[in-house]
């Protein structure tokens, strides 16, 4: 157990404290869903973790692997490694301050009231969603089918695809069939083939991702998506 994390199942935080905290969620669905789950959580393996202040994780934090149904951080959250969550089993994260992680792969419910800063921000599937109250800073953002709401600006070196994104100013994107994808991803992650243009010149074409699972594995492991060995391909 992490030092300053309180466990609901170990009776270190009360139901009233958790319900008060989740009242900060922006969507009523989350409040109702978690409130109802608290009455039945003793029968499930998942726990509720509560931090009344800042939380620093020196390595990775995956809510599903940790068996955490809900994590509430009433300050800032810093994850030195990769942060992950999932939609099955469904998980919830509420950060009242800012969040920083080396990388983020999110398929669950992620809500940060301040800024989110990360190297690579990857969405996974479309059942849940992300709500960021402030700005998002990322080297690379690929939302896949996940839904993102960003109250501030999206500041990213590369935005891949056409994200399901609610934001005041939509960013310029690199479509998944754009040859510029090869500037950011290895060929083995993509569906790549050779063709000819109207003048008979040979061109390289990209038709999206060929191995999304491998992409997520590399991000979670902190590995590059574009390696030096294939830079000239």
N, C-alpha and C positions, 0 to 999 in steps of 0.2 A: 504494500500500500504506500502510495506517495505521501510524504510527510504531512503536508498541510491540507490534504484531501479528506473530507469527512464522508463516511459511508452511511447511507440511509438504512441499509439492511443490518448494519452493526449498531444501529440506534445512536449514531453520533450526530445526526441532524434530524429534526422533527418534520413531520408531514406539513405542519403549518409553515415552517421556514421554507420548505421547498415550494409550496403553493404560492407563498408570497413572492418568491424569486421568479417563478415561471409566469407570474403576472406581467413580467417585462416583455414576454414574447410579443411580436408584432401581429401574428396571426392568431385568431381565436381558436382555430383548429388545434394548434399546438397546445394551448392552455387546456382545452377540453380533453384532448387525447391523453396528455400526461397526467392530469388530475384523475381521470378515470383509471389509468394504469396504476396509480399509487395504491388503490384499494385492492389490487390483485397481484402486485409485484412480488409478494412473498412466495407466490406459487411459481414464479419464473426465475430463471438463472440470472437475468440482468439486474444490475444495481443502479442506484442513483448516487453520483458523486457531487459533492458540494464544496466550493471553495469561497470563503468570505474574504476575498482579496485577490492578489495576483497568483498565477501558477506558472512555474517554469518546469518543463519536462526536458531533461538533458539528452534524451534519445528520441525514439519514435513514440507516437501516441495513436493507437488504433482502437476506437471505442468498441468495435465488435470483438476484437481479440481480447480486450481487457474485460469483456462482459459488462460493459456499461451501457445502460439504456438511455440515461440522461446525465450530462455533465453540465453543471452550472458554475461559471467563474464570474464572480462579481467585480473582478478587476481586469488586468491584462493577462492574456495567455501567450506564452512563448514556448514553442516546440522546436528544439534544436534539429530534430530529424523530420520525418514525414508525419503528417496528420492524415488519418483516414477514418471514415465512418461508412455506414451502409444503409440500404433500404430494406434489407432482409437478412437478419432482423433489423427492424427500424430503430434508428438511434437519433438522439437530439443533442445538440450542443448550443448553449447560450453563453456568450461572452459579453459582459456589460461594457468592457473597455476595448482595447485594441488586441488584435491577434497577429502573431508572426510565427511562421513555420518555414522550414527549408523548402518543403513541397506540400501540396494539398491535393488529395484525391478524395472527392466527396460524392457519395451516393445517398446520404441521409439528409437530415434537417440541420443545417448549419446557420446560426444567426450570430452576427458580430455587430455590436452597436457603434463601434469606432471604425478604424481602418484595418484592412487585411493586407499584410505584406508577405509575399512568398516568391520563390523562384518560378515554380510551375504550378498552375492552378488547373486541375482537371476535373470536369464533371463526369458523372457515371450514371447513366440511365435517367428515367424521367418521372419516377414516382414521387420524389421529394424535391427539395429546393434549398437555395441559399439566399439569405438576406444580409446584406452588408450596409450598415447605415452610413459609413463614411466612404473613403476612397479604397480602391483595390490597386495595389502595386504588384506587378508580376512581370517576370521576363517573358513567359509564355502562358497564354490562356486558351484552353480548349474546353468549351462547355459541353461538348457532345450533345446529348438530349436533355441534360439537366437544366432546371430553370434557375436563373439568377436575377435577383433584384439588387441594384447598387444605387444607394442614395447619393453618392458623390461621383467621382470620376473613375474611369477604368484607365489606368496608366500601365500599358504593357508594350513590350518590344514587338510582340507578335500575337495577334488574335486570330485563331484558326477557326474556319468554318463560319456558319451563321448562327451564333449562339441564341438560345432562348433567353433574351436579356431585356429586362426593364431598366432603363437608364435614361437620363435627360439627353445626353449626347452620345449617340452610338459611335463606336470606334470603327476605323477602317479595318477590314478583315482580309485574310488570305483564304480563299475558298479551298475546300479540300481537294478539288480537282485542278488547282493551280500548280504549275511546275515549280513555283517558288517553295512548295512544300519540301522539296529536296534540299533547300537551304536550312531547314530546321529538323528534318527527320531522316534517319537512315532508310535506304531503299527497302530493306526487309520489313520495315514497319508499314510500308505503303503498297498499294496496288499500282505498280509501275509497268508500262509497256511502251514499246517503240512504234511509231507511226510515221506517216509522211504528211507534210502540209500540202496546200493546193499547188505549190510549185515543185513538188516532188522531193523536197528536202526532208531528211530524216529528223524527227523530233521525238523528244521524250514526253510521254503523257502520264499523268497521275490521275487515278480514279479513287481517291480517298484512302482510308486506312485498311490495311490487310490484316494487321494483328494488333488490335486495341488492347488485348490482355497483356501482350508483351510491353506495350507502351506503358501501361499502368505499373507493371512489374518494375520496369526501369526507374520510373519516377519514385516509387516507394523505396527502391534500393539506393536512390541517389545517383543513378547512372545517367550518362548523357544520352540524349535522344538522337544526337548527330555526332558521330565519332570521327576522329581525325582520319582513320584509315579509309573512309569512304567519302571524304570531303570533295574529291575531284570527280566523283561519279555523277 
